[in-house]
Each structure stands twice: as C-alpha cells, then as structure tokens.
Amino acid sequence: MQFSTSALRQVAWKGNAVFAPLRHRYSARLLSTTSPNHHPYMVWAPDYTDEGALARRMAVRPRHMAVANKLINSGILKVAGGLVTPESQDAAPGDRKFVGSALIYEAESIEAARELVERDLYWTEGVWDKEKLVIYPMIMATTLQDRAGVTQPTPVDGSS
C-alpha cells in the first residue's frame, strides 16, 4: 500500500508529536509499507514494577491507544498488545496484571524503530522500563495480516 504525501500530512504531520520529528527524515515512499527499505522490528517493552506502574499505564492508555491506531492506519505499527500474567489473562479488564507490551514496527532502520518507541506515551510517561526494553530486527517466517486495527476502544481525536 502506497501513501501519498498529502495523505501522510493529514495523518502524520498535523501537530502529531509522534510523527513531527520524522517529517524531515522520511518521504512518502519511505513510510510506505511496500518500500523495500523497510524491515520489521520486534519490541519487547516490559513495564516498570513499582507500585504506581499500573496506574501510570491506565492513566495514559486512551491517548496511547489513539496514537497506536494512527500508526496502524499509516502502516508503521503492524502488531501490538499488552502482555499480562498467565493467571490474569481471563480476568475482567480492571483485574488484569500487565507486565509489558509487545510490538512489531515496520521501519527503515533499528534507529527509526527506537525513535518510534521513544515517542510512545508509555515510554515518555514512565510505563515501560527503559533499561530493559529490547528491539530486535525480525526475519519474518510468516506474512503479516493485511487488515490490522486496534481492537480496544480509542478516543477519535486522541484526547482524554
């Protein structure tokens, strides 16, 4: 899927803090998911384990999900989800015990993937443990789904 420059500006450049630092570094061709210059990067982002970690996660979650939805719609974020303890996977949403996040970005380089991670609200608001976060290049053994989307409710305008 190719993205026109005007479509990218509508999605990415209109005051979006996540994309703003990337505007001069990436052309529409490089943000396209069909660009041969893009590679998948797997991110393991464990949460901090202090007493306030879950509260910080939940406080920024709606805005985090809204930005994630924009990244998915633009073809940059391919897969993402919160990781929970095995005993809480079937718990009610308010009773789940999060331990971190797993994501697959498609980016030009590992440095570009790291920039995306470091602009995420879970990074900037102290949810993800910055000392333990790991990014690895991936050699895909399967294809990624063509239809990706956020399965959790998100505010339309990214605020809340």
Backbone as a chain_set.jsonl record, in Angstrom:
{"seq": "MQFSTSALRQVAWKGNAVFAPLRHRYSARLLSTTSPNHHPYMVWAPDYTDEGALARRMAVRPRHMAVANKLINSGILKVAGGLVTPESQDAAPGDRKFVGSALIYEAESIEAARELVERDLYWTEGVWDKEKLVIYPMIMATTLQDRAGVTQPTPVDGSS", "coords": {"N": [[0.839, -1.167, 0.0], [0.687, 2.123, -0.948], [1.304, 5.421, 0.24], [0.176, 8.645, -0.274], [1.851, 11.816, -0.343], [0.226, 13.907, 0.562], [-1.748, 12.496, 1.961], [-0.204, 11.418, 4.009], [0.55, 13.756, 5.325], [-1.93, 14.568, 6.341], [-2.51, 12.495, 8.144], [-0.135, 12.24, 9.658], [1.426, 14.644, 10.027], [-0.046, 16.762, 11.102], [0.329, 18.32, 13.671], [0.93, 16.134, 15.231], [2.707, 14.801, 17.758], [4.115, 12.432, 17.767], [4.805, 11.864, 15.119], [5.937, 14.227, 14.214], [8.823, 14.72, 14.614], [9.76, 13.061, 12.637], [9.136, 14.085, 10.186], [10.926, 15.431, 8.451], [12.748, 13.497, 7.868], [11.682, 11.329, 6.576], [10.306, 10.358, 3.527], [7.251, 10.121, 1.6], [7.505, 7.75, 0.206], [9.258, 6.266, 1.804], [7.743, 5.86, 4.076], [5.885, 4.149, 3.201], [4.363, 0.939, 3.26], [5.195, -0.804, 1.376], [7.731, -0.313, 0.712], [10.985, -1.29, -0.148], [12.936, -0.632, 1.611], [12.103, -0.94, 4.167], [11.875, -2.745, 7.22], [10.844, -5.329, 9.487], [10.625, -4.849, 13.023], [10.85, -6.184, 16.182], [9.579, -5.397, 19.305], [10.116, -5.706, 22.697], [8.768, -4.564, 25.489], [9.013, -4.285, 28.656], [7.045, -3.484, 31.534], [7.602, -1.056, 34.15], [7.983, -2.117, 37.541], [7.201, -0.948, 39.88], [5.025, 0.261, 42.538], [3.241, 2.191, 41.474], [3.111, 1.709, 38.749], [1.072, 0.359, 37.198], [-1.047, 2.152, 37.504], [-0.023, 4.401, 36.163], [0.11, 3.354, 33.563], [-2.629, 2.889, 33.006], [-3.619, 5.482, 33.194], [-2.605, 6.864, 30.96], [-3.384, 5.3, 28.902], [-5.74, 5.606, 27.107], [-4.932, 7.751, 25.386], [-2.518, 6.689, 24.456], [-3.481, 4.472, 23.01], [-4.94, 5.784, 21.014], [-2.91, 7.038, 19.507], [-1.522, 4.758, 18.744], [-3.42, 3.613, 17.056], [-3.354, 5.454, 14.932], [-0.75, 4.993, 14.011], [-1.012, 2.357, 13.182], [-2.94, 2.635, 11.169], [-1.409, 4.083, 9.364], [0.378, 2.217, 8.534], [2.756, 1.686, 9.851], [2.914, 0.565, 12.448], [2.544, -2.743, 13.02], [1.725, -4.929, 14.636], [0.542, -5.073, 17.945], [0.329, -5.239, 21.489], [-0.749, -5.546, 24.911], [0.967, -7.293, 27.438], [0.086, -9.761, 29.74], [-0.008, -11.334, 32.986], [-0.089, -14.926, 33.152], [-2.095, -15.929, 34.888], [-3.911, -13.862, 34.937], [-5.021, -13.545, 32.439], [-7.667, -14.185, 31.686], [-9.119, -12.558, 33.276], [-11.332, -9.92, 34.383], [-11.242, -6.765, 32.641], [-10.303, -4.654, 34.406], [-8.955, -6.092, 36.302], [-6.722, -7.263, 35.271], [-3.262, -8.081, 35.211], [-0.762, -6.344, 34.063], [2.365, -6.835, 32.413], [3.941, -5.78, 30.497], [4.558, -4.788, 27.072], [4.236, -5.916, 23.667], [5.377, -5.361, 20.422], [5.339, -4.92, 16.86], [7.02, -3.065, 14.666], [7.288, -1.553, 11.439], [9.992, -0.319, 9.898], [12.565, 1.893, 8.609], [15.047, 1.501, 9.745], [16.743, 0.155, 12.655], [17.247, 2.235, 14.333], [15.288, 4.086, 13.59], [13.037, 2.651, 14.38], [13.498, 2.64, 17.146], [13.239, 5.392, 17.644], [10.48, 5.695, 17.222], [9.509, 4.14, 19.354], [10.508, 5.627, 21.522], [8.973, 7.888, 21.393], [6.536, 7.083, 22.13], [3.783, 7.241, 24.377], [3.822, 5.474, 26.537], [6.507, 5.175, 26.943], [7.403, 7.858, 27.402], [5.883, 8.585, 29.606], [6.68, 6.961, 31.658], [5.888, 4.233, 31.846], [6.934, 1.98, 30.483], [9.839, 0.081, 31.166], [12.764, 1.544, 30.74], [15.373, 0.652, 30.856], [15.238, -2.05, 30.395], [13.97, -2.496, 27.981], [13.842, -3.947, 24.75], [14.814, -4.124, 21.357], [14.598, -5.89, 18.413], [15.731, -6.762, 15.138], [13.64, -8.447, 12.821], [13.362, -11.491, 11.076], [10.993, -12.443, 9.023], [8.938, -15.287, 9.206], [6.415, -15.748, 8.505], [3.72, -14.049, 6.829], [2.446, -10.778, 7.547], [-0.803, -9.813, 8.653], [-3.059, -8.344, 6.313], [-5.097, -6.689, 7.107], [-5.055, -4.711, 9.716], [-5.782, -3.426, 12.931], [-6.795, -1.472, 15.76], [-8.072, -3.152, 18.51], [-9.129, -2.276, 20.818], [-11.198, 0.199, 22.392], [-10.842, 3.591, 21.364], [-10.303, 7.129, 21.798], [-11.628, 9.363, 19.403], [-10.319, 11.759, 18.646], [-7.881, 11.562, 19.918], [-7.642, 12.656, 22.4], [-8.129, 12.69, 25.948]], "CA": [[0.0, 0.0, 0.0], [1.448, 3.361, -1.018], [0.652, 6.564, 0.851], [0.555, 9.886, -0.925], [2.402, 12.814, 0.568], [-0.871, 14.643, 1.201], [-2.379, 11.611, 2.945], [0.69, 11.348, 5.161], [0.463, 15.009, 6.081], [-3.19, 14.556, 7.073], [-2.421, 11.542, 9.246], [1.054, 12.305, 10.486], [2.104, 15.895, 10.329], [-0.917, 17.771, 11.693], [0.517, 18.513, 15.099], [1.089, 14.878, 15.951], [4.047, 14.795, 18.346], [4.798, 11.183, 17.454], [5.34, 11.903, 13.774], [6.578, 15.502, 13.895], [10.273, 14.638, 14.425], [10.088, 12.226, 11.487], [8.662, 14.689, 8.946], [12.007, 15.792, 7.542], [13.616, 12.354, 7.641], [11.044, 10.28, 5.797], [9.438, 10.747, 2.429], [6.076, 9.252, 1.482], [7.967, 6.449, -0.261], [9.866, 5.523, 2.903], [6.718, 5.489, 5.038], [5.037, 3.157, 2.575], [4.616, -0.419, 3.718], [5.746, -1.62, 0.304], [9.098, 0.109, 0.46], [11.982, -2.328, 0.129], [13.826, -0.129, 2.654], [11.5, -1.171, 5.472], [12.078, -4.059, 7.813], [10.113, -5.468, 10.751], [11.376, -4.817, 14.276], [10.077, -6.662, 17.323], [9.877, -4.665, 20.53], [9.665, -6.23, 23.996], [8.804, -3.408, 26.381], [8.476, -4.628, 29.972], [6.625, -2.369, 32.378], [8.227, -0.916, 35.459], [7.294, -2.977, 38.513], [6.908, -0.216, 41.117], [3.619, 0.266, 42.954], [2.415, 3.076, 40.646], [3.27, 1.419, 37.318], [-0.212, 0.075, 36.558], [-1.827, 3.399, 37.485], [0.507, 5.229, 35.067], [-0.324, 2.722, 32.31], [-4.056, 3.106, 32.788], [-3.88, 6.917, 33.045], [-2.274, 7.337, 29.607], [-3.799, 4.289, 27.94], [-6.589, 6.079, 25.994], [-4.134, 8.534, 24.432], [-1.578, 5.738, 23.867], [-4.21, 3.683, 22.022], [-5.294, 6.648, 19.883], [-1.714, 7.19, 18.681], [-1.265, 3.437, 18.154], [-4.357, 3.468, 15.945], [-2.829, 6.249, 13.815], [0.422, 4.29, 13.486], [-1.521, 1.183, 12.464], [-3.564, 3.106, 9.929], [-0.381, 4.551, 8.443], [1.171, 1.075, 8.104], [4.028, 1.626, 10.567], [2.768, -0.402, 13.54], [1.908, -3.917, 12.439], [1.127, -5.748, 15.694], [0.83, -4.52, 19.268], [-0.563, -5.693, 22.542], [-0.27, -5.595, 26.282], [1.24, -8.631, 27.951], [-0.428, -9.928, 31.1], [0.398, -12.577, 33.644], [-0.964, -16.034, 32.745], [-3.265, -16.077, 35.76], [-4.876, -12.766, 34.762], [-5.435, -13.39, 31.041], [-9.114, -14.287, 31.554], [-9.715, -11.681, 34.281], [-12.02, -8.719, 33.911], [-10.232, -5.786, 32.24], [-9.735, -3.926, 35.532], [-8.215, -7.004, 37.177], [-5.57, -7.832, 34.583], [-1.951, -7.655, 35.701], [0.113, -6.123, 32.913], [3.8, -6.952, 32.64], [4.642, -5.072, 29.436], [3.952, -4.716, 25.744], [4.962, -6.478, 22.534], [5.012, -4.613, 19.229], [6.128, -5.072, 15.648], [7.042, -1.88, 13.818], [7.981, -1.645, 10.171], [10.746, 0.926, 9.832], [13.732, 1.922, 7.743], [16.226, 1.055, 10.481], [16.512, -0.067, 14.079], [17.232, 3.562, 14.954], [13.963, 4.659, 13.343], [12.112, 1.931, 15.264], [13.733, 3.152, 18.505], [12.627, 6.726, 17.715], [9.04, 5.496, 17.398], [9.32, 3.667, 20.732], [10.806, 6.693, 22.473], [7.922, 8.892, 21.308], [5.313, 6.484, 22.659], [3.421, 7.726, 25.711], [4.247, 4.533, 27.569], [7.918, 5.481, 27.194], [7.574, 9.201, 27.963], [5.168, 8.715, 30.883], [7.246, 6.068, 32.658], [5.24, 2.921, 31.956], [7.905, 0.974, 30.049], [11.15, 0.094, 31.814], [13.705, 1.967, 29.694], [16.618, -0.119, 30.956], [15.009, -3.44, 29.995], [13.347, -2.553, 26.669], [14.68, -4.576, 23.735], [14.339, -4.064, 19.972], [15.338, -6.814, 17.556], [15.279, -6.933, 13.76], [12.957, -9.729, 12.636], [13.277, -12.151, 9.78], [9.636, -12.978, 9.092], [8.675, -16.631, 8.706], [5.048, -15.67, 8.005], [3.343, -12.7, 6.435], [1.579, -10.071, 8.485], [-2.155, -9.623, 8.131], [-3.301, -7.121, 5.552], [-6.036, -5.845, 7.842], [-4.703, -4.536, 11.118], [-6.526, -2.354, 13.574], [-6.859, -1.518, 17.209], [-9.272, -3.851, 18.969], [-9.598, -1.604, 22.027], [-11.792, 1.499, 22.086], [-9.948, 4.742, 21.432], [-10.961, 8.391, 21.502], [-11.49, 9.724, 17.987], [-9.364, 12.834, 18.44], [-6.637, 11.322, 20.639], [-7.615, 13.304, 23.707], [-8.905, 12.182, 27.078]], "C": [[0.889, 1.237, 0.0], [0.628, 4.474, -0.377], [1.116, 7.806, 0.117], [1.099, 10.851, 0.116], [1.288, 13.557, 1.274], [-1.58, 13.777, 2.236], [-1.514, 11.496, 4.19], [0.62, 12.619, 5.991], [-0.818, 15.037, 6.907], [-3.092, 13.663, 8.292], [-1.307, 11.905, 10.202], [1.484, 13.701, 10.909], [1.245, 16.917, 11.049], [-0.777, 17.826, 13.207], [0.698, 17.235, 15.886], [2.52, 14.771, 16.439], [4.813, 13.524, 18.016], [5.483, 11.275, 16.108], [6.153, 13.156, 13.479], [8.087, 15.395, 13.731], [10.683, 13.834, 13.199], [9.824, 12.928, 10.158], [9.777, 15.023, 7.976], [12.868, 14.6, 7.163], [13.013, 11.31, 6.722], [10.177, 10.873, 4.704], [8.227, 9.82, 2.428], [6.504, 7.853, 1.054], [8.516, 5.632, 0.904], [8.852, 5.132, 3.972], [5.755, 4.456, 4.464], [5.387, 1.761, 3.071], [5.17, -1.306, 2.622], [7.195, -1.256, -0.002], [10.076, -1.012, 0.781], [12.956, -1.898, 1.229], [13.282, -0.364, 4.053], [11.704, -2.604, 5.923], [11.261, -4.14, 9.097], [11.075, -5.483, 11.947], [10.435, -5.2, 15.41], [10.539, -5.912, 18.565], [9.281, -5.422, 21.711], [9.877, -5.089, 24.966], [8.192, -3.791, 27.731], [8.079, -3.366, 30.739], [7.536, -2.265, 33.596], [7.4, -1.728, 36.446], [6.987, -2.262, 39.827], [5.402, -0.154, 41.356], [2.719, 1.118, 42.046], [2.426, 2.766, 39.161], [1.933, 1.181, 36.619], [-1.066, 1.337, 36.471], [-1.337, 4.323, 36.369], [0.063, 4.677, 33.721], [-1.778, 3.076, 32.019], [-4.39, 4.588, 32.569], [-3.62, 7.404, 31.62], [-2.791, 6.405, 28.523], [-4.705, 4.815, 26.815], [-5.809, 6.878, 24.949], [-3.109, 7.644, 23.73], [-2.269, 4.949, 22.753], [-4.598, 4.517, 20.805], [-4.102, 6.835, 18.951], [-1.378, 5.861, 18.011], [-2.174, 3.214, 16.948], [-3.875, 4.252, 14.725], [-1.616, 5.558, 13.183], [0.012, 3.041, 12.708], [-2.122, 1.609, 11.132], [-2.552, 3.594, 8.913], [0.544, 3.427, 7.984], [2.498, 0.905, 8.828], [3.993, 0.585, 11.684], [1.948, -1.572, 13.024], [1.145, -4.749, 13.464], [1.48, -5.092, 17.017], [-0.15, -5.083, 20.278], [0.101, -5.644, 23.902], [-0.085, -7.043, 26.701], [0.803, -8.682, 29.402], [0.1, -11.225, 31.69], [-0.566, -13.687, 33.221], [-2.217, -16.158, 33.605], [-4.286, -14.949, 35.594], [-5.381, -12.625, 33.332], [-6.947, -13.45, 30.852], [-9.848, -13.397, 32.555], [-10.483, -10.541, 33.612], [-10.971, -7.661, 33.593], [-9.573, -5.039, 33.409], [-8.89, -4.773, 36.462], [-7.0, -7.636, 36.502], [-4.282, -7.246, 35.143], [-0.993, -7.572, 34.513], [1.575, -6.247, 33.313], [4.6, -6.232, 31.557], [3.852, -5.065, 28.149], [4.856, -5.412, 24.736], [4.455, -5.772, 21.283], [5.875, -5.053, 18.057], [5.937, -3.793, 14.835], [7.672, -2.254, 12.489], [8.657, -0.296, 9.975], [11.959, 0.766, 8.934], [14.967, 1.339, 8.428], [15.849, 0.805, 11.935], [16.478, 1.273, 14.827], [15.877, 4.241, 14.766], [12.917, 3.966, 14.211], [12.265, 2.433, 16.696], [13.132, 4.542, 18.672], [11.12, 6.622, 17.927], [8.733, 5.062, 18.825], [9.481, 4.827, 21.709], [9.828, 7.859, 22.406], [6.583, 8.368, 21.843], [5.049, 7.001, 24.064], [3.822, 6.762, 26.815], [5.732, 4.704, 27.889], [8.031, 6.809, 27.94], [6.917, 9.363, 29.321], [5.596, 7.675, 31.912], [6.512, 4.764, 32.887], [6.257, 1.833, 31.622], [9.233, 1.173, 30.752], [12.221, 0.347, 30.754], [14.999, 1.169, 29.705], [16.462, -1.546, 30.421], [14.405, -3.591, 28.602], [14.333, -3.088, 25.636], [14.008, -4.435, 22.368], [15.232, -4.985, 19.151], [14.831, -6.726, 16.127], [14.672, -8.334, 13.634], [13.118, -10.218, 11.212], [11.947, -12.9, 9.819], [9.565, -14.379, 8.483], [7.255, -16.723, 8.157], [4.804, -14.244, 7.522], [2.498, -12.086, 7.53], [0.216, -9.893, 7.837], [-2.248, -8.324, 7.352], [-4.188, -6.154, 6.317], [-5.636, -5.807, 9.305], [-5.544, -3.398, 11.667], [-6.524, -2.538, 15.069], [-8.157, -2.185, 17.62], [-9.857, -3.219, 20.222], [-10.19, -0.262, 21.66], [-10.758, 2.617, 22.248], [-10.731, 6.028, 21.196], [-10.68, 8.781, 20.054], [-10.384, 10.751, 17.787], [-8.052, 12.66, 19.203], [-6.574, 11.994, 21.992], [-8.429, 12.52, 24.711], [-8.066, 12.149, 28.304]], "O": [[1.755, 1.376, 0.864], [-0.601, 4.466, -0.446], [2.314, 7.998, -0.091], [0.833, 10.711, 1.31], [1.389, 13.817, 2.473], [-1.974, 14.28, 3.289], [-2.033, 11.478, 5.306], [0.63, 12.564, 7.221], [-0.799, 15.482, 8.055], [-3.55, 14.04, 9.37], [-1.497, 11.885, 11.418], [1.872, 13.9, 12.06], [1.793, 17.885, 11.576], [-1.682, 17.417, 13.934], [0.623, 17.262, 17.114], [3.446, 14.662, 15.636], [6.044, 13.539, 17.987], [6.616, 10.819, 15.956], [6.985, 13.142, 12.571], [8.609, 15.947, 12.762], [11.832, 13.913, 12.765], [10.236, 12.432, 9.109], [9.581, 14.904, 6.767], [13.651, 14.689, 6.216], [13.734, 10.493, 6.149], [9.398, 11.794, 4.951], [8.189, 8.843, 3.175], [5.916, 6.868, 1.501], [8.265, 4.43, 0.985], [9.076, 4.168, 4.705], [4.898, 3.944, 5.183], [6.557, 1.438, 3.278], [5.575, -2.438, 2.888], [7.808, -1.845, -0.892], [10.008, -1.614, 1.853], [13.722, -2.723, 1.727], [13.942, -0.019, 5.033], [11.706, -3.54, 5.123], [11.01, -3.115, 9.731], [12.169, -6.043, 11.888], [9.364, -4.615, 15.573], [11.735, -5.807, 18.836], [8.091, -5.738, 21.723], [11.009, -4.69, 25.239], [6.987, -3.638, 27.928], [8.709, -2.317, 30.601], [8.154, -3.243, 34.018], [6.225, -1.994, 36.193], [6.557, -2.899, 40.788], [4.609, -0.48, 40.473], [1.546, 0.79, 41.871], [1.807, 3.49, 38.381], [1.688, 1.747, 35.554], [-1.738, 1.561, 35.464], [-2.148, 4.962, 35.698], [-0.319, 5.44, 32.833], [-2.112, 3.509, 30.916], [-5.331, 4.912, 31.844], [-4.343, 8.268, 31.124], [-2.645, 6.701, 27.337], [-4.455, 4.493, 25.653], [-6.013, 6.69, 23.75], [-2.854, 7.82, 22.538], [-1.704, 4.777, 21.673], [-4.587, 4.013, 19.682], [-4.263, 6.795, 17.731], [-0.994, 5.836, 16.842], [-1.733, 2.681, 15.93], [-3.978, 3.764, 13.6], [-1.476, 5.542, 11.96], [0.623, 2.709, 11.692], [-1.842, 1.01, 10.094], [-2.81, 3.527, 7.711], [1.406, 3.651, 7.134], [3.294, 0.047, 8.445], [4.937, -0.189, 11.845], [0.791, -1.407, 12.636], [0.042, -5.22, 13.187], [2.598, -4.608, 17.191], [-1.306, -5.365, 19.96], [1.324, -5.692, 24.031], [-0.889, -7.909, 26.356], [1.097, -7.785, 30.192], [0.592, -12.097, 30.974], [-1.738, -13.416, 32.96], [-3.291, -16.464, 33.088], [-5.415, -15.072, 36.067], [-6.104, -11.674, 33.034], [-7.466, -12.818, 29.932], [-11.072, -13.474, 32.668], [-10.297, -10.25, 32.431], [-9.908, -7.654, 34.213], [-8.362, -4.821, 33.374], [-8.184, -4.24, 37.318], [-6.321, -8.463, 37.11], [-4.221, -6.071, 35.502], [-0.487, -8.583, 34.027], [1.977, -5.827, 34.398], [5.816, -6.089, 31.686], [2.644, -5.304, 28.133], [6.071, -5.491, 24.917], [3.249, -5.604, 21.103], [7.006, -5.503, 18.241], [4.836, -3.487, 14.379], [8.496, -3.167, 12.421], [7.994, 0.738, 9.895], [12.331, -0.344, 8.551], [15.83, 0.755, 7.772], [14.773, 1.196, 12.387], [15.771, 1.421, 15.824], [15.377, 4.897, 15.68], [12.008, 4.619, 14.724], [11.267, 2.632, 17.388], [12.572, 4.848, 19.725], [10.547, 7.371, 18.719], [7.792, 5.567, 19.437], [8.673, 4.985, 22.624], [9.852, 8.732, 23.274], [5.623, 9.125, 21.987], [5.978, 7.181, 24.851], [4.131, 7.195, 27.925], [6.161, 4.402, 29.003], [8.677, 6.884, 28.986], [7.35, 10.198, 30.115], [4.936, 7.523, 32.94], [6.51, 4.239, 34.001], [6.426, 0.879, 32.382], [9.696, 2.302, 30.915], [12.541, -0.542, 29.965], [15.65, 1.026, 28.67], [17.448, -2.175, 30.037], [14.333, -4.707, 28.087], [15.511, -2.729, 25.645], [12.796, -4.604, 22.237], [16.457, -4.879, 19.186], [13.623, -6.626, 15.912], [15.138, -9.282, 14.265], [13.019, -9.443, 10.261], [11.795, -13.873, 10.557], [10.068, -14.619, 7.385], [6.925, -17.661, 7.431], [5.602, -13.345, 7.786], [1.904, -12.795, 8.342], [0.104, -9.832, 6.613], [-1.601, -7.332, 7.688], [-4.046, -4.938, 6.188], [-5.857, -6.768, 10.043], [-5.962, -2.51, 10.925], [-6.281, -3.633, 15.577], [-9.227, -1.822, 17.13], [-10.954, -3.58, 20.647], [-9.733, 0.366, 20.705], [-9.919, 2.585, 23.148], [-11.722, 6.02, 20.466], [-9.584, 8.539, 19.55], [-9.591, 10.627, 16.854], [-7.191, 13.537, 19.137], [-5.55, 11.912, 22.671], [-9.327, 11.765, 24.338], [-8.542, 11.75, 29.367]]}, "num_chains": 1, "name": "protein.A"}
